[in-house]
Amino acid sequence: MVKAVQVKDLWWKYDGSQDWNLKGINLEVEKGEFLAIVGPTGAGKSTLCMCLNGLIPHNFMGTIKGTVVVGGMNTLEKRVADLSEKVGLVFDDPESQFIGMSVEEELVFGPENLGVPKEEIKQRMDQALDIVRMKDYLNKAPYELSGGQKQRIAIASALVTRPEIMVLDEPTSQLDPVGKAEVFSVISELKRNHNVTIILVEHLTEEIVKYADRVILLYGGRIELEGSPKDFFKEVDLLKEKGVFPPQVTELGYLLTKSYSAFDGELPLTINQAYEEITSTLRRIPGRCQK
């Protein structure tokens, strides 16, 4: 079976850089998988994202080694426009992606350039706006929207090309709590009801554990750690050493276990898991209320 993403021994160095920005990356992503990427600033996360849709090496000067195959297409051999039908990329700053004077202009630009028939463009646009819950904003100018709404339109503009893979590079980093909630609601919708492979770069680990099937740690251009959320975030000391903070409840559970053996099983990833584990532990203590 063809993987959604296959990265083999990928090395990349920008022109003028003394060191490689990516160093021997090997990564496979299954179709329909939700992969989260974490790591400190400068780890190579955005660089890796741009390699997945062909912006690197086609739009940046530098040196590349290895191969990147997305949806069966080799990014070295295909144009960025061709790859856009396989991979949709959303950056942290949605305004940097806007080119239209209205939401409608923004959404039709991609499929028009791909030669999609007019009626099909309308169908795609309606579906994308439905997914991001922005149907009433078709004639609005992007600059009139809130931060969360802008990011949702950026996601919609990627969805209209019908990509198999969505790559979101810290889509909530510049948003307030309301905007963050709006964007994660859309991400939840994509995971729950649409067969889209999702690769999310994100520093909010409390959100990652709600959605991700697998998490990788990128550090110094290399993959230092990967695993399911429960296996990944139990490495509390390693993650903090690399500049990544696990969910607060996980870190608290780790400290309690280290000092008082509070959790006999796995460290909690959510408040509900912590509550259930602590309640279960208390019930086992002689003399405690068994309710």
Secondary structure as a PSIPRED ss2 file (coil, helix, strand):
# PSIPRED VFORMAT (PSIPRED V4.0)

   1 M C   1.000  0.000  0.000
   2 V C   1.000  0.000  0.000
   3 K C   1.000  0.000  0.000
   4 A C   1.000  0.000  0.000
   5 V E   0.000  0.000  1.000
   6 Q E   0.000  0.000  1.000
   7 V E   0.000  0.000  1.000
   8 K E   0.000  0.000  1.000
   9 D E   0.000  0.000  1.000
  10 L E   0.000  0.000  1.000
  11 W E   0.000  0.000  1.000
  12 W E   0.000  0.000  1.000
  13 K E   0.000  0.000  1.000
  14 Y E   0.000  0.000  1.000
  15 D C   1.000  0.000  0.000
  16 G C   1.000  0.000  0.000
  17 S C   1.000  0.000  0.000
  18 Q C   1.000  0.000  0.000
  19 D C   1.000  0.000  0.000
  20 W C   1.000  0.000  0.000
  21 N C   1.000  0.000  0.000
  22 L E   0.000  0.000  1.000
  23 K E   0.000  0.000  1.000
  24 G E   0.000  0.000  1.000
  25 I E   0.000  0.000  1.000
  26 N E   0.000  0.000  1.000
  27 L E   0.000  0.000  1.000
  28 E E   0.000  0.000  1.000
  29 V E   0.000  0.000  1.000
  30 E C   1.000  0.000  0.000
  31 K C   1.000  0.000  0.000
  32 G C   1.000  0.000  0.000
  33 E C   1.000  0.000  0.000
  34 F E   0.000  0.000  1.000
  35 L E   0.000  0.000  1.000
  36 A E   0.000  0.000  1.000
  37 I E   0.000  0.000  1.000
  38 V E   0.000  0.000  1.000
  39 G C   1.000  0.000  0.000
  40 P C   1.000  0.000  0.000
  41 T C   1.000  0.000  0.000
  42 G C   1.000  0.000  0.000
  43 A C   1.000  0.000  0.000
  44 G C   1.000  0.000  0.000
  45 K H   0.000  1.000  0.000
  46 S H   0.000  1.000  0.000
  47 T H   0.000  1.000  0.000
  48 L H   0.000  1.000  0.000
  49 C H   0.000  1.000  0.000
  50 M H   0.000  1.000  0.000
  51 C H   0.000  1.000  0.000
  52 L H   0.000  1.000  0.000
  53 N C   1.000  0.000  0.000
  54 G C   1.000  0.000  0.000
  55 L H   0.000  1.000  0.000
  56 I H   0.000  1.000  0.000
  57 P H   0.000  1.000  0.000
  58 H H   0.000  1.000  0.000
  59 N C   1.000  0.000  0.000
  60 F C   1.000  0.000  0.000
  61 M C   1.000  0.000  0.000
  62 G E   0.000  0.000  1.000
  63 T E   0.000  0.000  1.000
  64 I E   0.000  0.000  1.000
  65 K E   0.000  0.000  1.000
  66 G E   0.000  0.000  1.000
  67 T E   0.000  0.000  1.000
  68 V E   0.000  0.000  1.000
  69 V E   0.000  0.000  1.000
  70 V E   0.000  0.000  1.000
  71 G C   1.000  0.000  0.000
  72 G C   1.000  0.000  0.000
  73 M E   0.000  0.000  1.000
  74 N E   0.000  0.000  1.000
  75 T C   1.000  0.000  0.000
  76 L C   1.000  0.000  0.000
  77 E C   1.000  0.000  0.000
  78 K C   1.000  0.000  0.000
  79 R C   1.000  0.000  0.000
  80 V H   0.000  1.000  0.000
  81 A H   0.000  1.000  0.000
  82 D H   0.000  1.000  0.000
  83 L H   0.000  1.000  0.000
  84 S C   1.000  0.000  0.000
  85 E C   1.000  0.000  0.000
  86 K C   1.000  0.000  0.000
  87 V E   0.000  0.000  1.000
  88 G E   0.000  0.000  1.000
  89 L E   0.000  0.000  1.000
  90 V E   0.000  0.000  1.000
  91 F C   1.000  0.000  0.000
  92 D C   1.000  0.000  0.000
  93 D C   1.000  0.000  0.000
  94 P H   0.000  1.000  0.000
  95 E H   0.000  1.000  0.000
  96 S H   0.000  1.000  0.000
  97 Q C   1.000  0.000  0.000
  98 F C   1.000  0.000  0.000
  99 I C   1.000  0.000  0.000
 100 G C   1.000  0.000  0.000
 101 M C   1.000  0.000  0.000
 102 S C   1.000  0.000  0.000
 103 V H   0.000  1.000  0.000
 104 E H   0.000  1.000  0.000
 105 E H   0.000  1.000  0.000
 106 E H   0.000  1.000  0.000
 107 L H   0.000  1.000  0.000
 108 V H   0.000  1.000  0.000
 109 F H   0.000  1.000  0.000
 110 G H   0.000  1.000  0.000
 111 P H   0.000  1.000  0.000
 112 E H   0.000  1.000  0.000
 113 N H   0.000  1.000  0.000
 114 L C   1.000  0.000  0.000
 115 G C   1.000  0.000  0.000
 116 V C   1.000  0.000  0.000
 117 P C   1.000  0.000  0.000
 118 K H   0.000  1.000  0.000
 119 E H   0.000  1.000  0.000
 120 E H   0.000  1.000  0.000
 121 I H   0.000  1.000  0.000
 122 K H   0.000  1.000  0.000
 123 Q H   0.000  1.000  0.000
 124 R H   0.000  1.000  0.000
 125 M H   0.000  1.000  0.000
 126 D H   0.000  1.000  0.000
 127 Q H   0.000  1.000  0.000
 128 A H   0.000  1.000  0.000
 129 L H   0.000  1.000  0.000
 130 D H   0.000  1.000  0.000
 131 I H   0.000  1.000  0.000
 132 V H   0.000  1.000  0.000
 133 R C   1.000  0.000  0.000
 134 M C   1.000  0.000  0.000
 135 K H   0.000  1.000  0.000
 136 D H   0.000  1.000  0.000
 137 Y H   0.000  1.000  0.000
 138 L C   1.000  0.000  0.000
 139 N C   1.000  0.000  0.000
 140 K C   1.000  0.000  0.000
 141 A C   1.000  0.000  0.000
 142 P H   0.000  1.000  0.000
 143 Y H   0.000  1.000  0.000
 144 E H   0.000  1.000  0.000
 145 L C   1.000  0.000  0.000
 146 S C   1.000  0.000  0.000
 147 G H   0.000  1.000  0.000
 148 G H   0.000  1.000  0.000
 149 Q H   0.000  1.000  0.000
 150 K H   0.000  1.000  0.000
 151 Q H   0.000  1.000  0.000
 152 R H   0.000  1.000  0.000
 153 I H   0.000  1.000  0.000
 154 A H   0.000  1.000  0.000
 155 I H   0.000  1.000  0.000
 156 A H   0.000  1.000  0.000
 157 S H   0.000  1.000  0.000
 158 A H   0.000  1.000  0.000
 159 L H   0.000  1.000  0.000
 160 V C   1.000  0.000  0.000
 161 T C   1.000  0.000  0.000
 162 R C   1.000  0.000  0.000
 163 P C   1.000  0.000  0.000
 164 E C   1.000  0.000  0.000
 165 I E   0.000  0.000  1.000
 166 M E   0.000  0.000  1.000
 167 V E   0.000  0.000  1.000
 168 L E   0.000  0.000  1.000
 169 D E   0.000  0.000  1.000
 170 E C   1.000  0.000  0.000
 171 P C   1.000  0.000  0.000
 172 T C   1.000  0.000  0.000
 173 S C   1.000  0.000  0.000
 174 Q C   1.000  0.000  0.000
 175 L C   1.000  0.000  0.000
 176 D C   1.000  0.000  0.000
 177 P H   0.000  1.000  0.000
 178 V H   0.000  1.000  0.000
 179 G H   0.000  1.000  0.000
 180 K H   0.000  1.000  0.000
 181 A H   0.000  1.000  0.000
 182 E H   0.000  1.000  0.000
 183 V H   0.000  1.000  0.000
 184 F H   0.000  1.000  0.000
 185 S H   0.000  1.000  0.000
 186 V H   0.000  1.000  0.000
 187 I H   0.000  1.000  0.000
 188 S H   0.000  1.000  0.000
 189 E H   0.000  1.000  0.000
 190 L H   0.000  1.000  0.000
 191 K H   0.000  1.000  0.000
 192 R H   0.000  1.000  0.000
 193 N H   0.000  1.000  0.000
 194 H C   1.000  0.000  0.000
 195 N C   1.000  0.000  0.000
 196 V C   1.000  0.000  0.000
 197 T E   0.000  0.000  1.000
 198 I E   0.000  0.000  1.000
 199 I E   0.000  0.000  1.000
 200 L E   0.000  0.000  1.000
 201 V E   0.000  0.000  1.000
 202 E C   1.000  0.000  0.000
 203 H C   1.000  0.000  0.000
 204 L C   1.000  0.000  0.000
 205 T H   0.000  1.000  0.000
 206 E H   0.000  1.000  0.000
 207 E H   0.000  1.000  0.000
 208 I H   0.000  1.000  0.000
 209 V H   0.000  1.000  0.000
 210 K H   0.000  1.000  0.000
 211 Y H   0.000  1.000  0.000
 212 A C   1.000  0.000  0.000
 213 D C   1.000  0.000  0.000
 214 R E   0.000  0.000  1.000
 215 V E   0.000  0.000  1.000
 216 I E   0.000  0.000  1.000
 217 L E   0.000  0.000  1.000
 218 L E   0.000  0.000  1.000
 219 Y E   0.000  0.000  1.000
 220 G C   1.000  0.000  0.000
 221 G C   1.000  0.000  0.000
 222 R E   0.000  0.000  1.000
 223 I E   0.000  0.000  1.000
 224 E E   0.000  0.000  1.000
 225 L E   0.000  0.000  1.000
 226 E E   0.000  0.000  1.000
 227 G E   0.000  0.000  1.000
 228 S C   1.000  0.000  0.000
 229 P H   0.000  1.000  0.000
 230 K H   0.000  1.000  0.000
 231 D H   0.000  1.000  0.000
 232 F H   0.000  1.000  0.000
 233 F C   1.000  0.000  0.000
 234 K C   1.000  0.000  0.000
 235 E C   1.000  0.000  0.000
 236 V H   0.000  1.000  0.000
 237 D H   0.000  1.000  0.000
 238 L H   0.000  1.000  0.000
 239 L H   0.000  1.000  0.000
 240 K H   0.000  1.000  0.000
 241 E H   0.000  1.000  0.000
 242 K C   1.000  0.000  0.000
 243 G C   1.000  0.000  0.000
 244 V C   1.000  0.000  0.000
 245 F C   1.000  0.000  0.000
 246 P C   1.000  0.000  0.000
 247 P C   1.000  0.000  0.000
 248 Q H   0.000  1.000  0.000
 249 V H   0.000  1.000  0.000
 250 T H   0.000  1.000  0.000
 251 E H   0.000  1.000  0.000
 252 L H   0.000  1.000  0.000
 253 G H   0.000  1.000  0.000
 254 Y H   0.000  1.000  0.000
 255 L H   0.000  1.000  0.000
 256 L H   0.000  1.000  0.000
 257 T H   0.000  1.000  0.000
 258 K H   0.000  1.000  0.000
 259 S H   0.000  1.000  0.000
 260 Y H   0.000  1.000  0.000
 261 S C   1.000  0.000  0.000
 262 A C   1.000  0.000  0.000
 263 F C   1.000  0.000  0.000
 264 D C   1.000  0.000  0.000
 265 G C   1.000  0.000  0.000
 266 E C   1.000  0.000  0.000
 267 L C   1.000  0.000  0.000
 268 P C   1.000  0.000  0.000
 269 L C   1.000  0.000  0.000
 270 T C   1.000  0.000  0.000
 271 I H   0.000  1.000  0.000
 272 N H   0.000  1.000  0.000
 273 Q H   0.000  1.000  0.000
 274 A H   0.000  1.000  0.000
 275 Y H   0.000  1.000  0.000
 276 E H   0.000  1.000  0.000
 277 E H   0.000  1.000  0.000
 278 I H   0.000  1.000  0.000
 279 T H   0.000  1.000  0.000
 280 S H   0.000  1.000  0.000
 281 T H   0.000  1.000  0.000
 282 L H   0.000  1.000  0.000
 283 R H   0.000  1.000  0.000
 284 R C   1.000  0.000  0.000
 285 I C   1.000  0.000  0.000
 286 P C   1.000  0.000  0.000
 287 G C   1.000  0.000  0.000
 288 R C   1.000  0.000  0.000
 289 C C   1.000  0.000  0.000
 290 Q C   1.000  0.000  0.000
 291 K C   1.000  0.000  0.000
